[in-house]
Amino acid sequence: MRRKKKEKRELVLDAIYDSSLISKLTNHLMFSGKKSTAQKIIWGALEEIKKVKKTESPVEVLESAIKNVTPMVEIRPRRIGGATYQVPREVQPDRGFSLASRWLISAARAKKGKPMAKKLAEEILLATKNEGAALERVRDIGIIAHIDAGKTTVTERVLFYTGVSHKIGEVHEGEAVMDWMEQERERGITITAAATTCFWTPTYLGAWNNADENAEKRGKENEYRINIIDTPGHVDFTVEVERSLRVLDGGVVVFDGVAGVEPQSETVWRQADKYNVPRICFINKLDRLGASFEKSFNSILDRLTPNAVAVTIPVGLEGDFSGAIDLMRMKCITFEGEHGEKIVESEIPENKTVEAEKWKHKLIERIAEQDDALTEKYLNGKEISLDELRKNLRAATLSYKLVPVFCGSALKNKAVQLMLDGVVDYLPSPQDLPPVKGIDPETGAEIFREPKDETPFTALAFKLQTDPYVGQLTYFRVYAGTLPAGSYVLNMRTEDKERVGRILRMHANRREEVKEMQAGDIGAIVGLKNTKTGDTLCDPGNPIQLESIIFPEPVVSLRIEPKTKADQERMGLALHRLSEEDPTFRIKGDEETMETIISGMGELHLEIIVDRMKREFKVGANVGRPQVAYKETIKKTAEAEGKYIKQSGGHGQYGHVWLRVEPQERGKGFEFLNEIKGGVIPQEFIPAVEKGIKEALEKGVIASFPLVDMKVALYDGSYHDVDSSEAAFKIAGSIALQEAAKRAQAVLLEPIMKVEVVTPEQFLGDVTGDLSSKRGKIEQMSERGNARVVDAKVPLSEMFGYVTKLRSMTEGRASYSMEFSHYEEVPQTIAELIKEGKK
């Protein structure tokens, strides 16, 4: 018997607002049939929205909130051929509304200590925030620092205080929102740059002192959108910092209040200098034993920039650290509540007044120097207003003339909010920056694009990531114009047009779909097929080529093989995906042994890659011991002939070239010169000769390592009218290069690392002696608190397993960090060992 079709009941419009939307939401909220209770809650929430937003149409606000949180796609189980798969499905309108309502209501219920109507109103207002702030109220920033300075903890506090996460995640508990990969949570380090968006209203408006009374001060007109990228501090993941800085407008550099400036802090600072990124500093961990704000501040002045100025100073240190003094307003700020969310403003304690006056005097003096009118005011003893100080410090920060320094303790929930005020007050919006510069691909002329929505769309893809549900994500930064979903973009590298299917705004590893991205936004596109890191994406009708991102060469290699036959097929795909995501990870095959060799920036880098293969792609692999990425080069100029002649009856082969090789300065790379005159070799064979030379460079003449830093000139040769071909000239080019390199006094090069060891004084002699035995050159020794710091340059080949030796030598009390410095010639005795494969 056929089942009777269920009749759909007609929806009764809401009694007060005459809206079907309110009726639907009431049905979702109803508790055990009590419709009147649900109606009271929703009406109360709409009244609250009316008050906060000062609007007569709260239903429109509700519509906007539901539209913003309605999902487009959801993952649903589907049975295919005896197996259950998780597949993405488009969400139907009714289902979408149902999910959006459920999320809003459950988020409101999860909040504590307020009436349900108020909590629901708050959630609806939070959901409307996706509409975007005006461009001058957008900040694209990165949080960057040395490993373990507390970047991720700072970011977690930022997300908590801005309302993105309802629970503080601790790195040491493996709960951090921004550390979303399993390996990151296990190791307590950040590996990839996670991106997220949050909103902030400055604390000095008083909006956070009493959240309920001051809700109207946190309206749209006072609110700033902050797009944050949390980057790794470990040197093996330098690539993540490099590509993040390329697309950021400003940076927050975090320092450890005990250690001050550390080696990776210097590297990160230099990377920020390379891209002219304005920055502010945050001296963190002032609650730790041995913390010193003044010492850390002086280390910034000595080792990074003389332009640092303190904007806040701490009240107490170590266990007594209780808050900060805002030097701009000369107020003492303390932080109460379970997570320091309640900001209490008071007068400066008497015992701190003299110190605060001294720091304030220095601050005003440095700001006044930047402007003639202010200097005159200052010298005449006139008072400079707070607005003038802020405005001039902002201008000086944007032009890299001053670097504001803030202080606090993220772990103890103190003064992170003041650093957020600094982001808003002193770091640039996309509008403050000069127009983005690019090249017109047709004329080669320089062209500029203003960061406005009306200019043609211009963006840079800065990261690729494989997502288990939606496939490949391409992170991009919009420099100019807008990008609606469904439109087409031109990839300047491939010259192909690609369709933009879905655009996502990322929150670490959670996604939120948006219909459009505007100038200054950072987001991710789903489904671009051929886009790689550093590609320019632009309007097909207005092409522009932006400067790409240049990455360092890998320094460590290891052999890898699949554990089983099933793993063999998957391993190729996994390695290909991972190398697309990470430009410093390289794969190549050894033609002689038929093994796969992977190369990266360090042991940890490759260890994480192998771990990711196992977890994300279910590929088991055996790996060999790490090997150093040696290179070969030449020391003098030499010439050689390459001849490839083959007669085998009928059509033969004939290629004949003369090459001259010359050494180039270190890091200059390969350069090819065509010096052929009078057509002794026809023009069509020249590219084949160059290709043959490039192939021969891959395999050096001493121990088959790549040849680098040399200039190769093709200056003579001959050809045969019938037998000459591209293949023959390619082989002739390879033969000539190998022969020339042998005559040009080829030598081996090895990577030298910059090493910093921090050790208690009683082990200093053992540490320095051990470094010297590793062919290390000790550059300087300094003090840091009770510890001694040794800076040295040591060959990478001597540093494998150093952490174990250092721990045993110093009873586990010393630590070290290491980063790549340069390539240097290998001593003859060591070169012999490398040739024999013993090193």
ZAMARGU-4260 file (C-alpha; in steps of 0.2 Angstrom, whole numbers, plus 5000, padded with zeros to 4 digits):
<rodrens>
0) 5000/5000/5000 | 5007/5017/4995 | 5011/5028/5010 | 5000/5044/5012 | 5010/5060/5007
5) 5013/5070/5023 | 5004/5087/5022 | 5015/5102/5026 | 5007/5113/5039 | 5006/5131/5035
10) 5017/5142/5045 | 5009/5154/5056 | 5017/5171/5055 | 5024/5179/5071 | 5012/5189/5081
15) 5023/5204/5084 | 5035/5205/5069 | 5024/5197/5056 | 5038/5187/5050 | 5040/5168/5045
20) 5058/5169/5049 | 5054/5172/5068 | 5041/5158/5068 | 5054/5146/5061 | 5066/5151/5074
25) 5053/5150/5088 | 5050/5132/5082 | 5068/5128/5083 | 5070/5135/5101 | 5054/5127/5108
30) 5057/5118/5125 | 5044/5103/5128 | 5030/5112/5118 | 5031/5129/5127 | 5029/5140/5113
35) 5026/5155/5123 | 5043/5154/5132 | 5052/5152/5115 | 5043/5168/5109 | 5048/5178/5124
40) 5066/5173/5122 | 5066/5178/5104 | 5057/5194/5106 | 5068/5199/5121 | 5083/5195/5110
45) 5077/5206/5096 | 5073/5221/5108 | 5091/5219/5114 | 5097/5220/5096 | 5087/5236/5094
50) 5095/5244/5109 | 5113/5239/5104 | 5112/5242/5085 | 5101/5257/5087 | 5089/5250/5073
55) 5071/5249/5071 | 5073/5233/5060 | 5081/5219/5071 | 5074/5206/5059 | 5086/5212/5045
60) 5100/5210/5058 | 5094/5192/5061 | 5092/5188/5043 | 5110/5194/5040 | 5117/5183/5054
65) 5108/5168/5048 | 5114/5171/5030 | 5132/5172/5037 | 5132/5156/5046 | 5122/5145/5034
70) 5133/5132/5027 | 5134/5129/5008 | 5142/5111/5009 | 5141/5098/5023 | 5150/5081/5024
75) 5138/5067/5025 | 5141/5048/5025 | 5136/5039/5009 | 5137/5020/5006 | 5146/5015/4990
80) 5150/4997/4985 | 5150/4990/5002 | 5160/5004/5010 | 5155/5020/5019 | 5162/5036/5012
85) 5162/5054/5020 | 5157/5065/5005 | 5153/5083/5003 | 5135/5087/4998 | 5126/5104/4994
90) 5115/5110/5008 | 5097/5112/5004 | 5089/5129/5009 | 5078/5122/5023 | 5092/5111/5030
95) 5104/5126/5029 | 5092/5137/5039 | 5090/5122/5052 | 5109/5120/5054 | 5111/5139/5056
100) 5097/5141/5069 | 5104/5126/5079 | 5122/5133/5079 | 5116/5150/5085 | 5104/5143/5098
105) 5117/5130/5105 | 5131/5143/5106 | 5119/5155/5116 | 5115/5140/5127 | 5133/5136/5131
110) 5136/5154/5138 | 5135/5156/5156 | 5128/5169/5169 | 5115/5179/5158 | 5097/5177/5153
115) 5094/5167/5137 | 5087/5182/5127 | 5103/5192/5130 | 5114/5177/5126 | 5105/5174/5110
120) 5106/5193/5105 | 5125/5192/5108 | 5127/5177/5097 | 5116/5185/5083 | 5127/5201/5084
125) 5143/5190/5083 | 5136/5181/5068 | 5133/5198/5058 | 5152/5202/5060 | 5156/5193/5044
130) 5150/5208/5033 | 5168/5216/5035 | 5175/5231/5042 | 5179/5247/5031 | 5196/5245/5023
135) 5204/5258/5035 | 5199/5247/5050 | 5207/5231/5043 | 5224/5225/5049 | 5233/5210/5041
140) 5246/5205/5054 | 5258/5191/5058 | 5263/5185/5075 | 5282/5181/5073 | 5296/5176/5085
145) 5310/5164/5090 | 5304/5146/5095 | 5296/5146/5112 | 5294/5165/5114 | 5275/5162/5116
150) 5268/5166/5099 | 5254/5153/5099 | 5250/5157/5117 | 5248/5176/5113 | 5237/5171/5098
155) 5226/5160/5108 | 5223/5175/5120 | 5220/5186/5106 | 5206/5174/5099 | 5199/5173/5117
160) 5198/5191/5120 | 5191/5195/5103 | 5177/5182/5105 | 5183/5170/5092 | 5185/5155/5104
165) 5175/5153/5120 | 5189/5143/5129 | 5207/5147/5130 | 5218/5133/5123 | 5235/5130/5131
170) 5250/5125/5120 | 5257/5114/5135 | 5240/5105/5136 | 5239/5102/5117 | 5223/5112/5115
175) 5229/5128/5105 | 5217/5133/5092 | 5230/5139/5080 | 5241/5123/5082 | 5228/5112/5073
180) 5239/5098/5066 | 5241/5083/5077 | 5260/5084/5076 | 5259/5103/5082 | 5249/5098/5097
185) 5260/5083/5102 | 5276/5093/5100 | 5270/5110/5107 | 5277/5119/5092 | 5269/5128/5077
190) 5273/5120/5060 | 5262/5129/5047 | 5256/5146/5047 | 5237/5146/5052 | 5226/5160/5047
195) 5211/5167/5056 | 5200/5183/5057 | 5194/5192/5073 | 5187/5209/5078 | 5193/5221/5091
200) 5188/5238/5099 | 5201/5247/5108 | 5201/5246/5127 | 5204/5265/5130 | 5186/5268/5123
205) 5181/5259/5140 | 5171/5246/5130 | 5179/5232/5140 | 5178/5239/5157 | 5160/5234/5160
210) 5155/5223/5145 | 5136/5225/5147 | 5135/5243/5150 | 5147/5248/5136 | 5140/5236/5123
215) 5136/5251/5112 | 5154/5256/5111 | 5158/5240/5103 | 5147/5244/5088 | 5153/5243/5070
220) 5160/5261/5069 | 5173/5257/5083 | 5177/5239/5078 | 5193/5234/5068 | 5195/5218/5058
225) 5211/5209/5062 | 5217/5195/5050 | 5230/5186/5060 | 5243/5173/5054 | 5252/5163/5067
230) 5269/5158/5061 | 5282/5145/5066 | 5298/5150/5076 | 5308/5134/5072 | 5321/5137/5059
235) 5316/5121/5049 | 5300/5130/5045 | 5307/5146/5039 | 5297/5145/5023 | 5281/5147/5032
240) 5287/5164/5040 | 5294/5170/5023 | 5278/5167/5013 | 5267/5175/5027 | 5278/5190/5029
245) 5277/5193/5010 | 5258/5196/5011 | 5256/5204/5028 | 5255/5223/5031 | 5261/5223/5049
250) 5270/5211/5062 | 5269/5208/5080 | 5286/5202/5085 | 5286/5192/5102 | 5301/5191/5113
255) 5304/5180/5128 | 5306/5192/5144 | 5320/5181/5151 | 5330/5178/5135 | 5327/5194/5125
260) 5333/5194/5107 | 5337/5176/5101 | 5345/5170/5085 | 5328/5166/5076 | 5322/5183/5082
265) 5336/5191/5072 | 5332/5180/5057 | 5313/5184/5057 | 5318/5203/5060 | 5329/5202/5044
270) 5315/5194/5034 | 5303/5207/5040 | 5316/5221/5034 | 5317/5212/5017 | 5298/5215/5014
275) 5298/5232/5024 | 5285/5226/5036 | 5280/5239/5050 | 5280/5231/5067 | 5277/5232/5085
280) 5286/5222/5099 | 5278/5212/5113 | 5290/5207/5127 | 5281/5191/5134 | 5284/5180/5149
285) 5287/5194/5161 | 5280/5182/5175 | 5295/5170/5173 | 5309/5168/5185 | 5324/5179/5179
290) 5312/5190/5168 | 5319/5208/5165 | 5309/5221/5154 | 5324/5233/5154 | 5337/5220/5148
295) 5325/5213/5135 | 5321/5230/5129 | 5340/5234/5128 | 5344/5218/5118 | 5331/5225/5105
300) 5340/5241/5104 | 5357/5233/5103 | 5354/5219/5091 | 5339/5223/5081 | 5335/5242/5080
305) 5340/5258/5089 | 5322/5264/5085 | 5312/5254/5098 | 5302/5265/5110 | 5292/5258/5125
310) 5274/5262/5125 | 5270/5251/5141 | 5281/5246/5155 | 5277/5232/5168 | 5271/5234/5186
315) 5282/5221/5195 | 5292/5207/5188 | 5292/5188/5190 | 5280/5182/5203 | 5275/5200/5207
320) 5270/5205/5189 | 5253/5212/5191 | 5249/5223/5175 | 5256/5237/5165 | 5258/5256/5164
325) 5251/5264/5149 | 5264/5278/5146 | 5253/5287/5133 | 5239/5290/5146 | 5249/5288/5161
330) 5237/5275/5169 | 5240/5259/5178 | 5231/5245/5169 | 5227/5228/5179 | 5218/5213/5173
335) 5205/5204/5184 | 5193/5189/5181 | 5197/5171/5178 | 5206/5175/5162 | 5211/5193/5164
340) 5196/5198/5153 | 5191/5212/5165 | 5202/5228/5163 | 5204/5239/5178 | 5211/5257/5175
345) 5219/5266/5190 | 5232/5279/5195 | 5250/5274/5194 | 5257/5268/5211 | 5268/5280/5220
350) 5283/5269/5220 | 5282/5268/5201 | 5278/5287/5197 | 5297/5292/5195 | 5301/5277/5184
355) 5285/5280/5173 | 5289/5299/5171 | 5307/5294/5165 | 5300/5282/5152 | 5286/5294/5147
360) 5300/5308/5144 | 5310/5296/5133 | 5294/5291/5123 | 5288/5309/5120 | 5306/5315/5115
365) 5307/5301/5102 | 5290/5305/5095 | 5293/5324/5095 | 5309/5321/5085 | 5299/5315/5070
370) 5289/5331/5067 | 5296/5349/5067 | 5280/5356/5074 | 5280/5344/5088 | 5298/5347/5092
375) 5295/5365/5093 | 5280/5362/5105 | 5291/5350/5116 | 5306/5362/5117 | 5294/5376/5122
380) 5288/5365/5136 | 5270/5365/5129 | 5259/5350/5132 | 5257/5338/5117 | 5240/5330/5116
385) 5236/5312/5116 | 5229/5312/5099 | 5245/5321/5092 | 5256/5308/5101 | 5246/5293/5094
390) 5245/5301/5076 | 5264/5304/5075 | 5269/5288/5083 | 5258/5279/5070 | 5266/5289/5055
395) 5283/5285/5062 | 5279/5266/5064 | 5272/5265/5046 | 5288/5273/5039 | 5300/5261/5050
400) 5307/5276/5060 | 5300/5270/5077 | 5295/5253/5083 | 5283/5253/5098 | 5286/5240/5112
405) 5273/5233/5123 | 5275/5221/5138 | 5265/5207/5146 | 5262/5189/5150 | 5251/5179/5138
410) 5251/5164/5149 | 5245/5174/5165 | 5232/5183/5154 | 5240/5200/5157 | 5242/5215/5145
415) 5238/5206/5129 | 5223/5218/5126 | 5235/5233/5126 | 5246/5225/5113 | 5229/5223/5103
420) 5226/5241/5105 | 5244/5244/5098 | 5239/5233/5082 | 5224/5245/5079 | 5233/5261/5083
425) 5250/5259/5075 | 5250/5245/5062 | 5244/5249/5044 | 5228/5246/5036 | 5229/5241/5017
430) 5225/5259/5013 | 5241/5266/5022 | 5252/5256/5011 | 5259/5262/4994 | 5250/5254/4979
435) 5256/5237/4975 | 5269/5237/4962 | 5270/5224/4947 | 5275/5222/4929 | 5264/5224/4914
440) 5267/5207/4905 | 5265/5215/4887 | 5276/5230/4889 | 5287/5226/4903 | 5283/5243/4911
445) 5280/5245/4930 | 5262/5247/4935 | 5254/5251/4951 | 5237/5245/4959 | 5228/5255/4973
450) 5221/5245/4987 | 5203/5250/4983 | 5188/5239/4978 | 5185/5248/4962 | 5203/5244/4955
455) 5206/5228/4944 | 5207/5212/4955 | 5226/5208/4960 | 5231/5195/4972 | 5245/5183/4977
460) 5244/5165/4981 | 5255/5162/4996 | 5251/5145/5002 | 5244/5128/4997 | 5236/5116/5009
465) 5228/5099/5006 | 5211/5099/5016 | 5204/5082/5020 | 5186/5087/5016 | 5187/5100/5002
470) 5203/5095/4993 | 5216/5108/4989 | 5215/5125/4997 | 5225/5140/4990 | 5228/5154/5002
475) 5229/5171/4994 | 5230/5190/4999 | 5220/5202/4989 | 5230/5218/4986 | 5217/5227/4975
480) 5199/5225/4968 | 5186/5212/4973 | 5184/5193/4970 | 5166/5186/4969 | 5163/5167/4970
485) 5160/5160/4953 | 5171/5173/4944 | 5187/5169/4934 | 5205/5173/4938 | 5220/5173/4927
490) 5236/5164/4933 | 5251/5174/4927 | 5263/5160/4928 | 5253/5147/4918 | 5243/5161/4908
495) 5228/5150/4911 | 5211/5156/4917 | 5204/5147/4932 | 5186/5147/4939 | 5184/5152/4958
500) 5171/5140/4964 | 5171/5143/4983 | 5180/5156/4994 | 5183/5153/5012 | 5188/5164/5027
505) 5199/5153/5037 | 5199/5151/5056 | 5215/5140/5059 | 5207/5124/5052 | 5189/5129/5053
510) 5181/5136/5037 | 5168/5149/5034 | 5161/5152/5017 | 5160/5169/5010 | 5153/5176/4994
515) 5166/5189/4990 | 5183/5195/4995 | 5188/5213/4995 | 5205/5223/4995 | 5215/5219/5010
520) 5207/5202/5014 | 5216/5185/5017 | 5206/5170/5012 | 5207/5153/5003 | 5200/5147/4986
525) 5194/5129/4984 | 5198/5119/4969 | 5212/5129/4959 | 5221/5116/4949 | 5237/5123/4943
530) 5241/5137/4956 | 5257/5136/4965 | 5265/5146/4980 | 5270/5164/4974 | 5258/5164/4958
535) 5250/5181/4954 | 5231/5179/4952 | 5223/5194/4943 | 5208/5200/4933 | 5209/5192/4915
540) 5206/5209/4907 | 5220/5218/4917 | 5235/5207/4918 | 5249/5211/4931 | 5264/5201/4937
545) 5268/5204/4955 | 5285/5199/4963 | 5285/5181/4968 | 5292/5173/4984 | 5310/5167/4984
550) 5314/5152/4995 | 5330/5145/5002 | 5338/5129/4996 | 5336/5113/5006 | 5351/5108/5016
555) 5347/5090/5023 | 5342/5075/5012 | 5337/5057/5016 | 5332/5041/5007 | 5314/5035/5008
560) 5306/5019/5003 | 5288/5013/5005 | 5285/4999/5018 | 5273/4989/5007 | 5268/4987/4989
565) 5251/4996/4993 | 5261/5010/5001 | 5272/5012/4985 | 5257/5018/4974 | 5251/5030/4988
570) 5269/5037/4992 | 5271/5046/4975 | 5255/5055/4977 | 5258/5060/4995 | 5275/5066/4991
575) 5269/5076/4976 | 5255/5084/4987 | 5267/5089/5001 | 5280/5096/4989 | 5266/5107/4982
580) 5262/5114/4999 | 5280/5117/5004 | 5292/5125/4992 | 5307/5120/5003 | 5303/5102/5002
585) 5311/5093/4986 | 5309/5076/4979 | 5321/5068/4967 | 5325/5050/4961 | 5342/5043/4961
590) 5344/5035/4943 | 5358/5023/4949 | 5350/5015/4964 | 5332/5019/4959 | 5329/5026/4977
595) 5318/5041/4981 | 5328/5056/4990 | 5318/5069/4999 | 5327/5086/5005 | 5322/5099/5017
600) 5327/5113/5029 | 5332/5101/5043 | 5330/5085/5053 | 5314/5090/5061 | 5307/5097/5044
605) 5309/5079/5036 | 5303/5070/5052 | 5287/5080/5051 | 5285/5077/5032 | 5287/5058/5035
610) 5275/5059/5050 | 5262/5068/5039 | 5263/5055/5026 | 5258/5042/5039 | 5244/5052/5047
615) 5236/5061/5032 | 5240/5049/5018 | 5241/5033/5027 | 5258/5029/5019 | 5271/5019/5029
620) 5289/5023/5024 | 5306/5017/5030 | 5319/5031/5030 | 5338/5032/5029 | 5349/5042/5040
625) 5350/5061/5036 | 5363/5066/5023 | 5370/5083/5020 | 5366/5092/5004 | 5383/5095/4998
630) 5387/5105/4982 | 5401/5106/4970 | 5409/5122/4961 | 5424/5127/4952 | 5439/5138/4957
635) 5446/5143/4940 | 5442/5146/4922 | 5443/5132/4909 | 5438/5127/4892 | 5433/5110/4884
640) 5426/5102/4868 | 5411/5091/4867 | 5408/5080/4852 | 5394/5068/4849 | 5396/5059/4832
645) 5387/5043/4828 | 5386/5035/4811 | 5375/5020/4810 | 5370/5019/4791 | 5357/5031/4785
650) 5353/5046/4796 | 5368/5049/4809 | 5370/5061/4824 | 5382/5076/4824 | 5384/5089/4838
655) 5400/5098/4842 | 5403/5113/4854 | 5416/5122/4864 | 5412/5129/4881 | 5421/5140/4893
660) 5417/5139/4912 | 5421/5153/4925 | 5418/5153/4944 | 5405/5165/4951 | 5403/5172/4968
665) 5395/5161/4981 | 5376/5161/4979 | 5376/5168/4962 | 5370/5152/4954 | 5371/5146/4936
670) 5372/5159/4921 | 5373/5154/4902 | 5381/5165/4889 | 5378/5163/4870 | 5394/5169/4862
675) 5391/5161/4845 | 5395/5172/4830 | 5393/5170/4812 | 5381/5155/4813 | 5394/5142/4817
680) 5380/5133/4827 | 5362/5137/4820 | 5351/5147/4833 | 5338/5133/4834 | 5352/5121/4843
685) 5357/5134/4856 | 5343/5130/4868 | 5347/5111/4867 | 5365/5115/4871 | 5359/5125/4887
690) 5347/5110/4892 | 5362/5098/4890 | 5373/5109/4901 | 5359/5111/4914 | 5356/5092/4915
695) 5375/5089/4917 | 5375/5102/4932 | 5364/5090/4942 | 5378/5078/4943 | 5395/5085/4948
700) 5413/5078/4944 | 5419/5074/4961 | 5405/5065/4970 | 5390/5067/4959 | 5383/5082/4969
705) 5375/5097/4960 | 5387/5110/4952 | 5383/5128/4957 | 5389/5146/4955 | 5397/5145/4938
710) 5396/5155/4922 | 5396/5144/4906 | 5399/5152/4889 | 5396/5143/4872 | 5408/5151/4861
715) 5412/5139/4846 | 5407/5123/4838 | 5401/5116/4821 | 5386/5107/4814 | 5382/5095/4799
720) 5368/5100/4787 | 5360/5083/4788 | 5365/5074/4804 | 5364/5088/4817 | 5349/5087/4829
725) 5344/5095/4845 | 5347/5078/4854 | 5365/5077/4847 | 5369/5095/4853 | 5361/5092/4870
730) 5373/5077/4873 | 5388/5087/4866 | 5384/5101/4879 | 5383/5088/4893 | 5400/5080/4888
735) 5409/5097/4886 | 5403/5104/4903 | 5408/5088/4912 | 5425/5089/4904 | 5427/5108/4908
740) 5422/5106/4926 | 5436/5093/4928 | 5449/5105/4921 | 5443/5120/4932 | 5448/5113/4949
745) 5432/5107/4955 | 5429/5108/4974 | 5416/5102/4986 | 5405/5114/4996 | 5396/5110/5013
750) 5382/5120/5022 | 5388/5130/5037 | 5376/5133/5051 | 5375/5147/5063 | 5373/5139/5081
755) 5369/5147/5097 | 5372/5137/5113 | 5365/5143/5130 | 5374/5134/5145 | 5377/5136/5163
760) 5394/5143/5166 | 5402/5127/5174 | 5400/5118/5157 | 5406/5132/5146 | 5423/5124/5143
765) 5416/5107/5138 | 5404/5115/5126 | 5417/5126/5117 | 5429/5112/5117 | 5416/5101/5109
770) 5411/5114/5096 | 5429/5116/5091 | 5431/5098/5089 | 5417/5098/5076 | 5427/5110/5065
775) 5417/5125/5073 | 5423/5143/5073 | 5417/5152/5089 | 5412/5169/5085 | 5408/5177/5102
780) 5403/5172/5120 | 5391/5183/5130 | 5381/5182/5146 | 5362/5180/5148 | 5357/5180/5166
785) 5366/5167/5175 | 5370/5157/5159 | 5383/5159/5145 | 5379/5161/5127 | 5391/5154/5114
790) 5389/5159/5095 | 5398/5148/5083 | 5398/5143/5064 | 5398/5124/5063 | 5397/5113/5047
795) 5380/5104/5047 | 5388/5087/5044 | 5395/5088/5062 | 5379/5093/5070 | 5368/5077/5068
800) 5363/5070/5085 | 5371/5085/5094 | 5356/5088/5105 | 5359/5071/5114 | 5377/5074/5116
805) 5374/5092/5123 | 5362/5085/5136 | 5373/5072/5142 | 5388/5084/5143 | 5378/5097/5153
810) 5366/5086/5164 | 5352/5091/5152 | 5354/5110/5157 | 5360/5117/5140 | 5350/5121/5125
815) 5354/5126/5107 | 5347/5133/5091 | 5353/5132/5074 | 5350/5140/5057 | 5358/5139/5040
820) 5372/5152/5037 | 5381/5149/5020 | 5390/5136/5009 | 5409/5135/5012 | 5423/5124/5004
825) 5426/5107/5012 | 5444/5104/5018 | 5453/5091/5007 | 5454/5077/5021 | 5435/5078/5023
830) 5432/5079/5005 | 5441/5062/5003 | 5429/5055/5016 | 5414/5062/5007 | 5420/5054/4990
835) 5421/5037/4999 | 5404/5039/5006 | 5410/5039/5024 | 5403/5057/5028
</rodrens>
